């Protein structure tokens, strides 16, 4: 039993060694790792080496070297020019110094010694690559144009006319989503409660490719203390949507969060927030109550109320038994109210009406109490005054005397009395003047 276990363990170890030797681990590409082709180079094919990059709005890719398949599986340049499969050189590696330039341009094939640090592979080639699309993603084929070789007397050693332009060349290139550069603005510097406004999101790194930007449905707007009232509209690199601020007077600010969703093809998810203060409001409520004083239940009918003060006006308020003869008007701005209130009651003309209006500063409430009482009957008008009665002619009182005439004196009798009084005064004045004159004469 023990021998069987030991044998199984040995077999397992041998299998593991064979797997790791025959099937080496594949190194998958990582974002930001330009040489993502390692671990993705297939054997038996000509392979275009290109560096992975972030989305830039184009389908251009630089092919910095090419490994030509020469008919031997897993080998490039079977003639010995491509000997180092652990490093892929670029054109600039052959021209780093004057010594490198001299050797590259003048050395004969196989000339030794090579300058220290000179590329192991004698030659290479580069070209302008074109990917099937400009979108982010993974590409395993490309086309190139303008292929040109470099290295030791490259043009003398190889004929490149057949591969100057090629299509369907195997490659491995990753184009990663780029992080969007966002800007968020509102079209109003100050927003009132309940006001409408527009938010605009701009993606600045558009690379002059408006088609490569996120679609309108791939951009999100997330409002707080506001509601979106329109669809998102895309125009070039700008996205706009309309909103309405809440009417809740307790809301002191609103927030708009906008950005790119995870569904975008070429851009990473990212959002940006903008907070806008809402103006502080002095908000009141108006409580109106109907009371009945001495009015029978059967005569208490629904009434309609109108209230006005300053620029505030409301009408058609119904007070009845169903709402317990009271109603509340909420969210009234103090700036709309004036110094005085005018309360009009319709359908209640048959009752006497009194009003009581009080202010509750602490709770920002205006209390209006309307009291109806039975109407008072109007008083009888006073009769017109009549002339005192006159006694009939020839009649006497109980003592046998003739009655006294109480009728005011009018006519000639009154005029005669006044004339006699004036005449008497004038005569007295004349007499006084004569006496004074005689006394003066005696003295002289």
HELIX and SHEET records of a PDB file:
HELIX    1   1 UNK A    2  UNK A   22  1                                  21    
HELIX    2   2 UNK A   91  UNK A   94  5                                   4    
HELIX    3   3 UNK A   98  UNK A  106  1                                   9    
HELIX    4   4 UNK A  154  UNK A  157  1                                   4    
HELIX    5   5 UNK A  161  UNK A  163  5                                   3    
HELIX    6   6 UNK A  210  UNK A  212  5                                   3    
HELIX    7   7 UNK A  216  UNK A  218  5                                   3    
HELIX    8   8 UNK A  297  UNK A  299  5                                   3    
HELIX    9   9 UNK A  334  UNK A  336  5                                   3    
HELIX   10  10 UNK A  412  UNK A  443  1                                  32    
SHEET    1   A 6 UNK A  53  UNK A  54  0                                        
SHEET    2   A 6 UNK A 166  UNK A 176  1                                        
SHEET    3   A 6 UNK A  47  UNK A  50  1                                        
SHEET    4   A 6 UNK A  60  UNK A  67 -1                                        
SHEET    5   A 6 UNK A 123  UNK A 130 -1                                        
SHEET    6   A 6 UNK A 137  UNK A 151 -1                                        
SHEET    1   B 4 UNK A 182  UNK A 186  0                                        
SHEET    2   B 4 UNK A 196  UNK A 203 -1                                        
SHEET    3   B 4 UNK A 238  UNK A 245 -1                                        
SHEET    4   B 4 UNK A 226  UNK A 228 -1                                        
SHEET    1   C 4 UNK A 182  UNK A 186  0                                        
SHEET    2   C 4 UNK A 196  UNK A 203 -1                                        
SHEET    3   C 4 UNK A 238  UNK A 245 -1                                        
SHEET    4   C 4 UNK A 233  UNK A 235 -1                                        
SHEET    1   D 3 UNK A 219  UNK A 224  0                                        
SHEET    2   D 3 UNK A 253  UNK A 260 -1                                        
SHEET    3   D 3 UNK A 270  UNK A 277 -1                                        
SHEET    1   E 4 UNK A 326  UNK A 333  0                                        
SHEET    2   E 4 UNK A 283  UNK A 293 -1                                        
SHEET    3   E 4 UNK A 365  UNK A 374  1                                        
SHEET    4   E 4 UNK A 351  UNK A 360 -1                                        
SHEET    1   F 3 UNK A 312  UNK A 319  0                                        
SHEET    2   F 3 UNK A 303  UNK A 309 -1                                        
SHEET    3   F 3 UNK A 342  UNK A 346 -1                                        
END                                                                             
